[in-house]
Amino acid sequence: MRSISLSIVFLWIHLLDGNAQSLLSGYALKDLSITQWTAEEGLSSNNTTSVFQSSDGLLWITSFNGFMTFDGERFETYDRNNLSFLETDGFYAVIENTDGSILIGSQGSGLIKYKLGEFSNYQPRHGIVPKSIRSLLRLKNGDVIIGSNNGGLFHLQNDTIKNVYHEQLQGATVMALVEDASGKIWIGTDGNGLFSWETRTQPQPFKTEGVFSKNVEALALSSKGILFIGTTKGLISIELINNQLKSHSDLDDNSINALWIDETFTIWIGTERGLIRYNEKLPTPDVLQSKNQIDFVRITKIANDLEGNLWITSNRSGLVRLKETNITNIQIPTISSNRVNIVHETKDGRLYVGTDANQLDICENNKCQTILLKTSIGGNGIRDIFEESKNSLWLATYSGIIHIQEGKEIVYSMAEGMPANDFRTVTKDRQGNFWFGSRSGGLVKFKDGNILRVYQQGSGLESNYILAVTEMQNGDIYVGTHSGGMTIISPNGETKTHHLRKDDAGILFFNIDQDKQGKVWVMANIGPIQFTGDSLRPILLHGDKKSKTYFDWIDDEVGSAWITTSSGVL
């Protein structure tokens, strides 16, 4: 067990989950004072997932490289280096229980409990906690609701945990949870839509009839009884008294990850490409994308304190505080995005660069030109690029697969029969088949404008979240997933899944590479892995003690391997 120091006399921030006082509504976002904490100031990673303050005044920050406590002066990091029972270093959410204990939802180590100076892997007397926990909610009656990655919904009550059954929830990733005034629980899922649940009954899907995306990333409830729903395609609200659904069209094409509502009923929205302050009484939403070289992108959580300040976590910019100021800064806009997701080199040495912007950069002979996309990709950026020829490009985006051919764009999305819109990978095999990997809809085999087959959870795969697709020298397709192992698809369509552990919940296989000798290397959030042909074997890197996420493996021409990580290149 690990003890934590609580020698705190006074902490100057008090975060609340409700609609507390906010002094920021009267200021333009660009005029707010901004303070940032990154790895240089003590964070374990700039890729942060949430922020929470416990009743004793301690600030808790979660990331993919451990979780941290912050007392206003210094950070203390907890990961596999000092908590030996952890299986992975990824964490998503923190809540405080009625007994004052802290519960932390992890990516692959279940539920972590902190009480009386000790950390432990919490296991109730009855039932099994899911290994990969995405969201947590403490109800007014003290029960705890757990949303898992790839495993549905769970109810923790009196030291007993039970799976909350609904056919469409089984195997789902639960992104967001909120309880309304009547005690009804609202459940947002990644790809399965919105559900409501009264604990004595079965959850019910909320019928939207295609009005909004089934990828629900965030939920927030106003004191007026209006539920706001952040999706990958914008903002929706439901007036709970009459279940009246409303689409806020001026926020369409914003991929929303976080929501918070202040006492003026102004909605603070964290998106993939900026912070938005939204009030229907104002003519236009106020947007902040960057200030003082701090990028407000891929925001994961928004919370406030009693002084009226806002705290923001993001997948790029660490921990940020916003507060009121009488000083106005003038920003000089940049002409291109430096937030790069993918670089693809062609056989003739040209580079295609996909960023968070709605554009594609092509670089050749140290000169770059920009192609603006006609299709809006909602700030999620280009996730993967495949060049079929100089006149034929395929892009994986969260608005679908985009085929650019001779200047024309063809989009393949759910409207054209795809199982999802949120595609992360695109590649083409030697038989001329395209393979499109999505975040919520599985893997699509595609040729000549037609879907040949969809591999999904229960039909060839064990997870719908695809991170890597690679063709091997023998024609097999290797598929790396989030929490579902590595699946091999043979040329005749048969599938076999290999697991690193008995339960791969929380294990992310980011990239798969086959070297010139035929050896297969897999990059995962827990480290490098070698696939021996029948099993996955972790590789221990000597002298590499700091917690890292491992993304890619590339062989060079002199027999060395280069590994990209969240802390640099090895």
N, C-alpha and C positions, 0 to 999 in steps of 0.2 A: 504494500500500500504506500501511497505517496501523501505526505503531509503538505499543507499549503499555509504560508504565513499570512495571518490576518492582522498584522500590527498596523492598522490604519487608524489614524486619529480623525481625519476629516477628508472627505472626497467631495469635490466641487461639482459633481454631475449626478443627477438623479433621473434615470430613464423610467418612463412609464409606458405601459402598453395601451392606455386609453386615450381619450381625446383631451389631453391636458392643454394648459395655456401655451400658446405659441406667440412669441413677439415678432416673428419673422414675416408675417403676412403683409405688413405695410411696406416692406422693402422689395425692390427689384432684386431678383436672384443675383444679378451681376454686382450688386452693391453690398452683398453680405460678406462678412469676414470669414476667411476659410483657413483652417488649420488641418494639416495632414500628418499622419503617422504611417510610415512605411517600414520595410525591413531595415533601413538605415537607422531608424529610431527605436528598433527593438522588436518589431513584429516578426513572427516566424516566416511570414509570407505576405506578399501584397495581394494574394488571391484569397480575400476574406469572404465569408458566407453569411455571418450574422453578428449582431451586437445586442447585449442584454445586460441590465444592471440588476443585481440581487439586492435584497432589502438591507444588507449590511453595507451597501455603498460600493461594492466591488463591481468593476466592469468586466464582462466576459466577452471575448471575441473568438469566433470559430473560423477555421480556415481549412484548406486541404493539406496543410502541413502542421497539424497540431492545433490545439486551442490555447488561448492566452487569457491571463487575468491582467488587469490594468488598474492601478490605484491612483492614477493621476500623475504619477512620476515615472514609474517603471513597469515594464512588462515581464511576466513570468510565463514561460512556454511549457506545455505538457504534450508529450508525444511518446512514441515507442522507446525513446532513449531513457525516459524517466518513469514511465508507467508500463511495466513489463507485460501486463495482461492485454494491452492493445494489439490488435491484428493489423490495423491500418491507421494512418494519421489524418484521415479526412473527417471533418465534423460539420454539421449543418445547423443545429438549433440548440438553444438553451432555454429552460424554464426553471422556475422555483416552485417546489412542492409546498403543500400546506404545513409540513413539519419543518420548513426552512432548509431542507436539502436541495441541492442543485442537480437537475437531470440534464444530461447532454446527449443529444442524438448524434451518433457516429455513422460514418460511411460504411464501416465493415466490422465494428466491434460491439454492436448492440447499444444498450443504454448505459451510459457512465453516470455513476452517482457520486456526489461529493457531500459528505456530512461529517461534522465535528473534526475537520482537519484531515480527513482521509478520502481517497478516491477508491472506488471499487467498480467491478463490472456487475451491474445490478441484474439479479435474477429473482423473479417473484416466486412465491411458494408453489403456485399452480400456473402452468402454461409456459410458453417459450417466447421470449422477446425476439423480434426480428433483428437480424444482424445489421441490416442497412436501414437507417432511420433518417427520413428526409424532413419531417415536420413534427412538432409537438404542440399540444394544447392542454392547459389545465382548465378544467371546467369549474363552474361556480360551486359545484358540490364537492370539489376536491379530486374527482376522477381525472385520469390523464388519458388523452387520446393520442395515439401514435400513428403517424403516416409513414409508411415504409417506401423504400426504393424497390420497385418490381415485386412487391409482396402484399399490397393492399393495406387495409385499415385494421387497427388493433385498439382494444379498450382495456385499460389497466384500472382495476377497481379492487380495493381491499386486498392488495398483494396477489391478485389473480388477474392474468391477462388472457384475453380471448380475441380470436380473429372475428372481425365484423363481416359477416358474409353477404355478398351480393355478387351475382355472376359477373357483372361488368367491372366490379372492384377487384376481384381476385387477380393477382399479378400486376395490378396497377401501381404506378408511382404517385403517391399523394404529396402534392407540392404545398398545399395551404389548407389551414383549418381555422374556423372561427365559430363562436357560439353566439346566437342571437338572444334577445331579451326573453323569449319564450323557452329557452333551453334547447332549441333545435340547433344541430351542428351542421355546418356547411362545409363541404369537402371538395377541394379543387384538385383535379388530377391532370397528369401530363399525357394527354391523348385520349382520355376516356370521359372528358367533360366534367360537369358539375353535379354533385349529389347533395341531398339533404337527408338528415337522419335524426330521428327521435330515438333515444337509446333503448326504448322498450319495443321498437319495431325494426323492420328491415330498412336499410338505406334506400332512397328513391332517386333515380336520375331526374335531374331537372330538364324538362323538355324545352329545348331551345329552337327546334326545327331549323337548324342550320344558320341561326342568326349570328352566332359567333364561334370562334375557334374552340375546339375541344381541348386545346392545350391551355389549361387554367394554371397560371403561375403564382397569383397572389389574390388574397381576399382581405377586405376591410369593411367594417360595419360602422355606420354613423349612428349617432344618438337619435336621429330621426327615423331609424328603422329602415335605412336604405343600405342594401348590400352592394358593394362595388367589387367588380370582378376584373382582375387584370389578366389578359390573355396575350398570346403571341401575335394577335392581330388588332389589339386595341383594348378599350375600356367599355364595359357593360355595367349597368346597374339594375337592381331589382328592388322595387318597392314591396317590402315583405307583407304589408297589410293586404294587398290585392294580387301579389305575384306579378305585377306589371313590369315587363322587361323593356329596357331602354338602351339603345346604342348611342354612344357619344362619338359621332362621326368625325369630329375635329381631332380625334386622337387615333383614328384608324392608321394602320400600318406601323404603329408603335408596339414593339415587343416589350410588354410590361412584366417586370420581375418583382416589384415591391410597391406597397401602398401604405400610406398613413394619412389619417384625417385629423385636422386640428379643430379648435373650438369654433372657428368661423365657418366650418364645413368646407374649407378649402382642402383639396386632395393633393397630397404630395406623392408623386409618381416616379419610381425608379425604373428606368428603361435600359435597353441595350446601348443606347446612344446619347443618354443625357438624363438630367433631373428636370422634371416638369412640375410646375405648380399650376393647378387647374381649378377654376371656379367658373361655373356657367354664367355667373353675373358679369364676368370680365369679358372683354371683346375677344381676346386671344389667350391661349395658354402661354405662360412664361417658361422659357426653356433655358437651361444652363448646361452646356456641353463641356466647357473648359474654362478655367481661370487660373492664373498664376502657374501655368504649366501643370495643373492638376486636371486630369480627365475624369469627367463624370460619366463613365461608360460601364456597362455591365453591372449596374447597381443591384445588390442582392438583398439589402435590408435598410429600412429607414426607422429610426426611433428618436424620441425627444427627451429632454430633461426638464426639471422644474424651473430652470432659468430661461426656458424658451428656446434653447439651442437644439439643433438637429444633429444627429449622428448617422453616418452613412457608411456602409461597407460595400465593397465592389470586388469583382473578379480581377481588377486591374490596378486599382489605386489605393489599396489598403484601407485604412480607417480615416474618415474625414469628419470634421465638425464644422457646422455652419452657425454663425452668430451674427447679431446685428452690429452695425458699425456706422460711423458718420463719414467714413472715408470711401470714396468711389475710385475704383481702378479702371483704367482704360485697357481693353484687350485688343491685341493685334491678331486677327485671324490667320490661320495657316492656310496654305493653298492645297494641301493634300494630307490624308490621314497617315499617321505613323503607327496606327494600330493594325498590325499585319497578322492575318490568320494563316495564310498559305502562300508559299512561293513554289511555283512549278517551272522547272527548266525543260525546254524542248531539246530535241536532238541537235538542232543547229545553234544552240546556245542562247536563245532568247529566254527571257524571264517573264512569266506572268505572275503578278502580285495581286492577291485578294485581300482586301482590308475590311474594316467595319463600315467604310463608306459605300455608297451606291454606285461604285465604279470599279473598273478593272484597269490596272496599270500594266503596260507592256514595255519592257526595257530591253534595249539592244544597243550594243556598242556605247555603253555608258549614257545613253539618251533614253528617256522614258516619255511615253505618251499615254494619255488617259482616255478610256472609252467609258462614257456615261451609260449606265444601263437604263433602258426604257422601263423595265420591270422594277417596281419598288420592292426592296428586300428588307424594309422595316428596321434598319439599323443593326440587324444581325450579321450583316456582312457576308462575304463569300467564304464558304468553309472548305471547299475543295475545287480543283480545276483539273480537267482532262482535255488535252489537245488532240483531237482526232486528225486534224490537218490544219494548215494555216487559215483555211476558211471555215473551220468547224470546231467550235469550242463548247464544252459541256461544263456547267457550273453547278455545284451543290450549294443551295442556299436554304434559308428557313421559309422562303416563299415558294419552294419547289425546285425541281431541276430545270435549269435554263439552258437551252441549246441556242447558241449564237452561230448562225450560218449565213455567210455573205451579208452580214449586217442586219439580218432579221433575227428576232428573238421568238423562240417557241418555248412556252412554259408547260411543264408536266407537273401538275399538282393534284390535290384531291378532286378538283373540278373535272380533271381528265381521267379520274379513276385510280389515282395513286392512293396508297393506304395512309399517307401523311403528307404534310407540307415541309416538315423540318428535316431536310436532308443534310448530312454531314460528309458523306464520301461519294465519289463517283470514279469508276474505273471501267476498263474494257478488257475482256479476256481475248485470248488468241483465236477463239472461235467466233469472234465478232459480237459477243453478248456484252451488254452494259450491265453493271451491278451498281445499284443506288442504295446506300445505307442511310437510314433515317434515325432520328432520335426517339420517335414514339411509334413508328409503324413497321419496324422490321427492315428486311432486305428485299429489294425488287430486282428480279432478272428481267432484262428489257432488250428488245431488238426490233429494228425497223418500225419504230413507232408503236410497238405493241408490248404490253406486259405479259411476259411468258409465265412467270410464277412469282408469288410473294411468300417469302419465308418469314414466319412470325413465331412468337411464343406459343408453343403447343402444336406448331406445324413446321417442325424442322429446327427451330431455335428455342432457347430457354430465356431469351430477353429480346424485347423490341428495340432496345437502345443500342445502335450499331456505332462503333467507334473506328473500326479498321476493317478493310477488305483487301486481300492480297491474293493474286494468282501465283501458285507454286510452279516449279519447273515441270511437274507431272500433270498439270492441268487442274489440280484441286484448288478450290477457293477456300481460303482461311478467313474466318470472320471473328473479329474481336468485339466483345460486347461489354456493356455495363451490367455487372452482377449476374451474368448468365454464362460465364466461361468462354472458351474458344471453340467454335464450331467449324468442322471441316465438311465442305460440300464437294462430293465427287462429281466427275463429269456426267454421270448418269442421274444426278440429283439426290442421291442418298446423303444423309447427314449423320455426323457423329460429333458429340460434344465432349470436350475434355475440360476437366476442372482442376484448378490449382489446389483447392481444398474441397472438403465434403460439401460445404456451403460457400459459394463464391459471392455472396451478397457483399457489395461494397468494393469488389475487385474490378478495376477498370483496365481493360486491355486496349491501350491507345494505338499501338502500331505493331505490325508484324512484318519482319524482314527475313528473306532467305539469302544467305551469302553465296559466294561462288562455289563453295564446297558443298552446298546443299543444306547447311545447318540453318535451323529456324530460330530466330530470336524475337522475343515478345517484350514490348515495353509496357509496364503497368504502373499504377500509382504506388505500389509497394516496392518496386524495383525491377531490374532486368530479369528476364526468365528465358530459359532455353527449353525448346520443345524437342524431345528425344525421338519422337515418332509414335510414342505411346503414352507419354506423360509430360507434364509441365514441371520444370525444376528451377526453383529460384536461384539466382546468382548472388553471392555475397561479395560486395565490393569493399575491399580492405581500405581503411582510411577515409571512408565516406560516411561519417557518422551523423551529419546533419540531416534532418528530415527533408526529403525531396519527393517530388512527383516526377516520374521518368516518362518522357513523351516519345522520343524517336531514337532509332539506331541506324547509323549509316556507316558503311565500310568505305575506306579510302583505298587508293591504289597501292599502298605499301603495307597492307595487312593490319592496319589499326582500325578500331571502331570508335566512332564519335557518338556520344549520347547526349541528347538535349534533356535538360531538367528544369524544374521550377527555380533553381538557383544558379543556372548557367550551364556551360557545356563541359562534359568530361571527355 
